[in-house]
Amino acid sequence: MRLYSSLSILALISTTICDRSDREPLSYASTPKDTYVLPKSTSTLLDFVKSRSDLSTLADLLPKLGGFAEAFDTPTTWSYTFFAPSNTAFNNTGAYFSTFAKTPKGKWWLGNLIQHHYIPNSQLKTSAFNNSLTRIQTGSYLYVGTQIVGTKLILNGVATVTDANLPVPSGIVHVIDHILDPSAQIFESDIEKTRQGFIAGSCSNPLLPYC
């Protein structure tokens, strides 16, 4: 009886291992069949991205990052700002970026990169910024430098907003010509913060007990 039970367990384990071995290391599992899909009552951020030819690289990238296409295609009940990297932004990267981005670990990193372009709970138009250097906190909890130079909003001193204040349901989108690398965050305590909504889990409110 014990032998039979042991063999049954081994068979179950081997089947599970075989199922997992079908996927590349660090890759995402496919979405199970008959998964419930939230019905859409309005257009989404994914619809906006797909509607613009200058965001086709981003549109092609999102389905390759586990859960991002679904998240972008979910109608939101909160406000947000998204700095959408254009095709030009992805072309303004070096050979290392394009090589690393194709690897399984690179796709995980790209997910964090895209999250760094997203600011929940705030609709930040260009009018929220001025010619003083300020900083905003993103969905990655890291910061991006912001400054109006001439008539353009510049991020991290490099990325230019080429198409600004584009309305989407519950949000605002700005198209930018360089990606925002989380490792290049602007964090200096004497740089003023732009007023924005609270991001859950962050220390934007220093009075919180976990900050």
C-alpha positions as CSV (number, residue, x, y, z in Angstrom):
1,M,0.0,0.0,0.0
2,R,2.8,2.4,0.9
3,L,4.6,1.4,-2.3
4,Y,1.5,2.2,-4.3
5,S,1.1,5.6,-2.6
6,S,4.8,6.4,-3.2
7,L,4.5,5.5,-6.9
8,S,1.4,7.6,-7.3
9,I,3.1,10.6,-5.7
10,L,6.2,10.2,-7.9
11,A,3.9,10.0,-11.0
12,L,2.2,13.2,-10.0
13,I,5.5,15.0,-9.5
14,S,6.9,13.8,-12.8
15,T,3.8,15.0,-14.6
16,T,4.1,18.4,-13.0
17,I,7.7,18.6,-13.9
18,C,7.0,17.7,-17.5
19,D,4.3,20.4,-17.7
20,R,6.7,23.0,-16.3
21,S,9.6,21.9,-18.6
22,D,7.5,22.9,-21.6
23,R,8.3,26.5,-20.7
24,E,11.6,28.3,-20.9
25,P,13.2,29.3,-17.5
26,L,11.8,32.6,-16.2
27,S,9.1,32.6,-18.8
28,Y,5.4,33.2,-18.0
29,A,2.8,30.5,-18.0
30,S,0.1,30.8,-20.7
31,T,-3.3,32.0,-19.7
32,P,-5.6,29.1,-18.8
33,K,-8.5,28.4,-21.1
34,D,-11.9,29.8,-20.1
35,T,-10.3,32.4,-17.9
36,Y,-12.8,35.1,-16.9
37,V,-12.3,38.3,-18.8
38,L,-13.8,41.5,-17.4
39,P,-16.2,43.0,-19.9
40,K,-15.2,46.4,-21.3
41,S,-17.7,49.2,-20.9
42,T,-15.2,51.8,-22.2
43,S,-12.0,52.1,-24.1
44,T,-8.8,51.3,-22.3
45,L,-5.1,52.3,-22.2
46,L,-4.3,49.3,-24.4
47,D,-6.8,50.5,-27.0
48,F,-5.1,53.9,-27.0
49,V,-1.7,52.3,-27.5
50,K,-2.9,50.2,-30.3
51,S,-4.6,53.1,-32.0
52,R,-1.3,55.0,-32.6
53,S,1.3,54.0,-35.1
54,D,4.0,55.7,-33.2
55,L,3.4,53.4,-30.3
56,S,3.5,50.1,-32.3
57,T,6.7,48.9,-30.6
58,L,5.1,49.3,-27.2
59,A,1.9,47.6,-28.4
60,D,4.0,44.6,-29.6
61,L,5.9,44.5,-26.4
62,L,3.0,44.4,-23.9
63,P,1.7,40.9,-24.6
64,K,5.2,39.5,-24.0
65,L,5.3,40.8,-20.5
66,G,3.2,38.6,-18.2
67,G,0.0,40.3,-17.2
68,F,0.7,43.7,-18.7
69,A,-1.6,43.4,-21.7
70,E,-4.4,42.4,-19.4
71,A,-3.7,45.3,-17.0
72,F,-3.6,47.8,-19.8
73,D,-6.8,46.4,-21.2
74,T,-8.7,46.7,-17.8
75,P,-11.1,49.7,-17.4
76,T,-9.8,51.8,-14.5
77,T,-11.8,53.3,-11.6
78,W,-8.8,55.5,-10.6
79,S,-7.0,58.3,-12.2
80,Y,-3.5,57.9,-13.7
81,T,-0.8,59.4,-15.9
82,F,1.2,57.3,-18.4
83,F,4.4,58.4,-20.2
84,A,4.2,56.3,-23.3
85,P,7.6,55.5,-24.9
86,S,7.3,56.0,-28.6
87,N,9.0,53.9,-31.3
88,T,11.6,56.6,-31.4
89,A,12.2,56.0,-27.6
90,F,12.9,52.3,-28.1
91,N,15.2,53.2,-31.1
92,N,17.1,55.5,-28.8
93,T,18.7,52.6,-27.0
94,G,22.0,50.8,-27.4
95,A,22.8,47.3,-28.5
96,Y,22.9,46.1,-24.9
97,F,19.3,47.1,-24.4
98,S,18.0,45.3,-27.5
99,T,20.0,42.2,-26.7
100,F,19.1,42.0,-23.0
101,A,15.4,42.8,-23.6
102,K,15.0,39.6,-25.6
103,T,16.1,37.3,-22.8
104,P,13.7,35.9,-20.2
105,K,15.3,38.0,-17.4
106,G,15.2,41.0,-19.7
107,K,11.4,40.6,-20.1
108,W,11.0,40.7,-16.3
109,W,13.2,43.9,-16.3
110,L,11.1,45.4,-19.1
111,G,8.0,44.9,-16.9
112,N,9.5,47.0,-14.2
113,L,10.6,49.6,-16.8
114,I,7.1,50.0,-18.1
115,Q,5.7,50.3,-14.5
116,H,8.2,53.2,-14.0
117,H,6.4,55.1,-16.7
118,Y,3.0,54.8,-14.9
119,I,1.8,57.1,-12.1
120,P,-1.4,55.9,-10.4
121,N,-4.0,58.1,-8.7
122,S,-2.9,61.3,-10.5
123,Q,-3.7,63.0,-13.8
124,L,-0.7,65.2,-14.3
125,K,-1.0,67.6,-17.3
126,T,2.0,69.6,-18.4
127,S,0.5,72.5,-16.5
128,A,1.4,70.8,-13.3
129,F,5.1,71.4,-14.0
130,N,7.2,74.6,-14.4
131,N,10.7,75.6,-15.2
132,S,12.0,74.5,-11.8
133,L,13.4,71.0,-11.5
134,T,10.9,68.9,-9.6
135,R,10.4,65.2,-9.1
136,I,7.4,62.8,-9.3
137,Q,7.0,59.3,-7.9
138,T,6.0,56.5,-10.3
139,G,4.4,53.1,-9.9
140,S,7.8,51.6,-9.3
141,Y,8.1,53.9,-6.2
142,L,11.2,55.5,-7.7
143,Y,11.4,59.1,-8.9
144,V,11.5,60.9,-12.3
145,G,12.9,64.4,-12.7
146,T,10.6,66.9,-14.4
147,Q,11.2,70.4,-15.8
148,I,9.7,72.6,-18.4
149,V,12.4,73.8,-20.8
150,G,11.1,76.3,-23.3
151,T,7.7,74.9,-24.1
152,K,8.5,71.2,-23.6
153,L,8.3,69.0,-20.6
154,I,11.7,67.2,-20.1
155,L,12.0,64.1,-17.9
156,N,15.3,63.1,-16.3
157,G,17.0,65.8,-18.3
158,V,16.8,63.5,-21.4
159,A,13.3,62.4,-22.4
160,T,11.1,65.0,-24.2
161,V,7.3,64.9,-24.2
162,T,6.6,65.1,-27.9
163,D,2.8,64.8,-27.7
164,A,1.2,66.0,-24.4
165,N,-2.0,65.9,-22.5
166,L,-3.7,63.2,-24.5
167,P,-7.0,62.2,-22.7
168,V,-8.0,58.6,-22.1
169,P,-10.7,57.3,-19.8
170,S,-9.7,58.2,-16.2
171,G,-6.2,59.2,-17.4
172,I,-3.7,61.4,-19.2
173,V,-1.0,60.1,-21.6
174,H,2.2,61.9,-22.7
175,V,4.2,60.4,-25.5
176,I,8.0,60.6,-24.9
177,D,11.1,60.1,-27.1
178,H,13.3,58.3,-24.6
179,I,12.6,55.5,-22.2
180,L,12.7,56.2,-18.5
181,D,15.3,53.9,-16.9
182,P,14.5,53.2,-13.2
183,S,18.2,53.1,-12.5
184,A,18.4,56.7,-13.5
185,Q,15.9,57.9,-10.9
186,I,16.1,61.5,-9.6
187,F,16.3,61.3,-5.8
188,E,17.6,64.3,-3.9
189,S,15.8,65.4,-0.8
190,D,16.2,69.1,-1.6
191,I,14.4,68.7,-5.0
192,E,10.8,69.7,-4.6
193,K,8.1,67.1,-5.3
194,T,5.3,67.7,-7.7
195,R,2.0,67.4,-6.0
196,Q,0.4,64.1,-6.8
197,G,-2.0,61.5,-5.4
198,F,-0.9,59.0,-2.8
199,I,0.6,55.8,-4.1
200,A,-0.3,52.8,-1.9
201,G,2.8,51.2,-0.4
202,S,4.9,54.2,-0.9
203,C,6.3,56.7,1.6
204,S,4.9,59.7,-0.1
205,N,3.3,60.3,3.3
206,P,6.3,60.2,5.8
207,L,3.8,60.0,8.7
208,L,2.9,56.5,7.9
209,P,4.2,54.0,10.5
210,Y,6.1,51.9,8.0
211,C,8.0,54.9,6.5
